[in-house]
Amino acid sequence: RMASTRGLGLWLLLVTLSCSVFVSEAAKKAKGDSKADFQKIGNKAVSDFQSGKLDEAFEGFRKLQDMDPKNMELWIATGQVMQMRGQYLEAIDEYNHAISIDGGHGARAWDVYAKMAETLQAAGDGKQAIDAYDLSIRMKPTEASTHILRGNLWQQSDNYRKSLADFTRATELEPSHSNAWSGLGVAMMYMEHVDAGGAPPGFGSYDEGAIHALRKTMKLSPSNMQVLSNLVMAENRVCDWDLRAKHFKQ
């Protein structure tokens, strides 16, 4: 079985950096001793988070929430801590609270729904995860990373047509994203089995389309050995089928 692309896995760092920024910004609004306290607690919470000291980080973020309950980033951070602990329902509660702060339609709501979808997926609830990804994409349809994440989930659910659509859209939105091209290549390799004799526009077969996508991936990420393995598999299948067709014509 060929390897699928995985989630981006970068938002742990992004949440950490985002929390660092919001800690500093919120501290500026505080006065006197409370300003120094907020900054001190915030710096330690972020440091604990980065070091994997989840209990200490959670306690620190909770203290900050008491001091600044409308800071959406702090609720995202506690949701991330809960998710890393494997406490998925509790993580969803934290993300729901984050969304409720701006009425569910703020500039960052799409991102929280994407995080919620990843949590639901980790908890094994693929259907609700898809629903959450759908909400995220409706709020920000131009975000390539969410299409990639949903495409991965469709692929894991053996829904290769929808996976193909998501990865295709991701390559259109962000042509230099290697995960988008890799996911597209794998989706096309699966489609070769699902739709034997079919082909994407501009190619003679889905495997030919896969080769194109995976070669694009290798240019963007030349050290990715799993992509190289998938590429070799697709190239070998095209070669084998061409030789077989010539044999039957003789």
C-alpha positions in Angstrom: 0.0 0.0 0.0 1.5 3.4 -1.0 2.1 5.9 1.7 -0.3 8.8 2.1 0.7 12.3 3.1 0.1 13.2 6.7 -1.1 16.4 8.5 1.2 19.3 8.3 2.1 19.1 12.0 3.2 22.7 12.1 0.5 24.3 14.1 2.0 23.3 17.4 4.8 25.7 16.6 2.4 28.3 15.2 0.2 28.2 18.3 3.3 28.6 20.5 4.6 31.6 18.5 1.1 33.0 18.4 0.7 32.7 22.2 4.1 34.4 22.6 2.9 37.4 20.6 -0.5 37.6 22.4 1.2 37.3 25.8 3.4 40.3 24.9 0.5 42.2 23.4 -1.8 41.5 26.4 0.9 42.4 28.8 1.2 45.8 27.2 -2.4 46.5 28.0 -2.0 45.6 31.6 -1.0 48.1 34.2 1.6 48.1 37.0 2.4 44.9 38.7 -0.3 43.0 36.7 1.7 43.8 33.5 4.8 42.2 34.9 2.9 39.3 36.3 1.2 38.6 33.0 4.5 38.7 31.1 6.2 36.5 33.6 3.5 33.9 33.7 3.1 34.0 30.0 6.8 33.5 29.2 7.0 30.5 31.6 3.8 28.9 30.1 5.2 29.2 26.6 8.5 27.9 27.7 6.9 24.9 29.4 4.7 24.3 26.3 7.8 24.2 24.1 9.6 21.9 26.5 6.7 19.4 26.7 5.8 20.2 30.3 2.2 20.1 29.6 0.8 20.2 33.1 2.8 23.3 34.0 2.0 24.9 30.6 -1.7 24.3 31.1 -1.7 25.8 34.6 0.1 28.9 33.3 -2.3 29.4 30.4 -5.3 29.0 32.8 -3.9 31.8 34.9 -3.5 34.0 31.9 -7.1 33.2 30.9 -8.3 34.4 34.3 -6.4 37.6 33.7 -7.5 38.0 30.0 -10.5 35.8 29.4 -11.2 37.3 25.9 -7.8 36.3 24.5 -8.7 33.7 21.9 -5.2 32.4 21.5 -5.0 31.3 25.1 -8.0 29.1 24.7 -6.5 27.6 21.6 -3.3 26.9 23.6 -5.1 25.1 26.3 -7.0 23.1 23.6 -3.7 22.1 22.1 -2.4 21.0 25.6 -5.5 18.9 26.0 -5.1 17.4 22.6 -1.5 16.4 23.2 -2.6 14.7 26.4 -5.1 12.7 24.5 -8.0 14.4 26.2 -9.9 15.0 23.0 -13.3 15.9 24.3 -11.8 18.5 26.7 -9.7 19.9 23.8 -12.9 20.3 21.8 -14.5 22.2 24.7 -11.5 24.6 24.7 -11.7 25.2 21.0 -15.4 25.8 21.2 -14.8 28.4 23.8 -12.2 30.0 21.6 -14.7 30.2 18.8 -17.4 31.6 21.0 -15.2 34.6 22.0 -15.8 36.3 18.6 -19.2 34.7 17.9 -17.9 32.0 15.6 -17.3 34.2 12.7 -14.0 36.0 13.5 -10.9 36.1 11.3 -9.4 33.1 13.1 -12.5 30.9 13.4 -11.5 28.9 10.3 -8.2 28.0 12.0 -9.9 26.8 15.2 -12.3 24.7 13.2 -9.3 23.1 11.4 -7.7 22.3 14.8 -11.0 20.9 16.0 -11.1 18.7 12.9 -7.7 17.4 13.6 -8.7 16.6 17.2 -11.8 14.8 16.1 -9.8 12.8 13.6 -7.3 11.8 16.3 -10.2 10.7 18.4 -11.4 8.5 15.6 -14.5 10.5 14.6 -13.9 10.9 10.9 -17.4 12.1 10.1 -17.4 15.0 12.5 -13.8 15.8 11.5 -15.0 16.2 7.9 -17.8 18.4 9.1 -15.4 20.6 10.9 -13.0 20.8 7.9 -16.0 21.7 5.8 -16.8 24.6 8.1 -13.2 25.7 8.1 -13.0 25.7 4.3 -16.4 27.5 3.9 -15.0 30.3 6.1 -11.6 30.4 4.3 -11.8 28.5 1.0 -8.4 29.8 -0.1 -6.4 28.1 2.6 -4.5 25.3 0.9 -3.4 23.6 4.2 -7.0 22.8 5.1 -7.7 21.3 1.7 -4.6 19.1 2.2 -5.8 18.0 5.7 -9.2 17.2 4.5 -7.8 15.4 1.4 -5.7 13.2 3.7 -8.8 12.3 5.7 -10.8 11.5 2.5 -7.9 9.4 1.4 -7.8 7.5 4.7 -11.5 6.9 4.3 -11.0 5.4 0.8 -12.9 8.3 -0.8 -10.3 8.9 -3.5 -12.4 11.1 -5.8 -13.0 13.7 -3.1 -9.3 13.4 -2.0 -8.3 14.1 -5.6 -10.5 17.2 -5.7 -9.0 18.6 -2.4 -5.4 18.0 -3.4 -6.0 19.4 -6.9 -7.5 22.6 -5.3 -4.6 22.8 -2.9 -2.1 22.8 -5.8 -4.0 25.6 -7.5 -4.0 27.7 -4.3 -0.4 27.1 -3.4 1.6 25.6 -6.4 4.8 25.5 -4.3 3.4 23.3 -1.5 5.1 19.9 -1.7 2.4 18.2 0.4 -0.3 19.3 -2.0 1.6 17.7 -5.0 2.5 14.6 -3.0 -1.1 14.1 -1.9 -2.3 14.6 -5.5 0.1 12.0 -6.8 -1.0 9.4 -4.3 -4.7 10.2 -4.9 -4.1 9.6 -8.6 -2.3 6.3 -8.0 -5.4 5.1 -6.1 -7.7 6.4 -8.8 -5.9 4.2 -11.3 -7.5 1.3 -9.4 -10.9 3.0 -8.7 -11.4 4.2 -12.3 -9.5 1.8 -14.5 -9.2 3.3 -18.0 -10.0 6.8 -16.7 -7.6 9.7 -16.8 -7.3 13.2 -15.5 -7.3 16.1 -18.0 -4.1 16.3 -20.0 -2.9 12.7 -19.3 -3.3 9.3 -20.7 -3.9 7.7 -17.4 -4.1 8.4 -13.7 -0.7 6.9 -13.2 0.7 9.4 -15.8 -0.9 12.2 -13.8 0.6 10.7 -10.6 4.1 10.7 -12.1 3.7 14.4 -13.1 2.6 15.3 -9.6 5.2 13.3 -7.8 8.0 14.6 -10.0 6.8 18.1 -9.0 7.0 17.0 -5.4 10.6 15.8 -5.8 11.6 19.2 -7.2 10.1 20.9 -4.2 11.3 18.3 -1.6 14.2 16.3 -3.2 15.1 14.4 0.0 11.7 12.9 0.5 12.3 9.2 0.1 8.7 8.1 0.5 7.7 10.3 -2.4 10.5 8.8 -4.4 9.3 5.4 -3.6 5.7 6.3 -4.8 7.2 7.8 -8.0 9.2 4.7 -8.8 6.1 2.6 -8.2 4.0 4.7 -10.6 6.7 4.8 -13.2 7.1 1.0 -13.0 3.4 0.4 -13.4 3.2 2.6 -16.5 6.2 0.8 -18.0 4.7 -2.6 -17.2 1.3 -1.8 -18.6 2.9 -0.4 -21.8 4.9 -3.5 -22.3 1.9 -5.7 -21.6 -0.2 -3.8 -24.2 2.5 -4.2 -26.8 2.7 -7.9 -26.0 -1.0 -8.4 -26.5 -0.9 -6.7 -29.8 1.7 -9.1 -31.2 
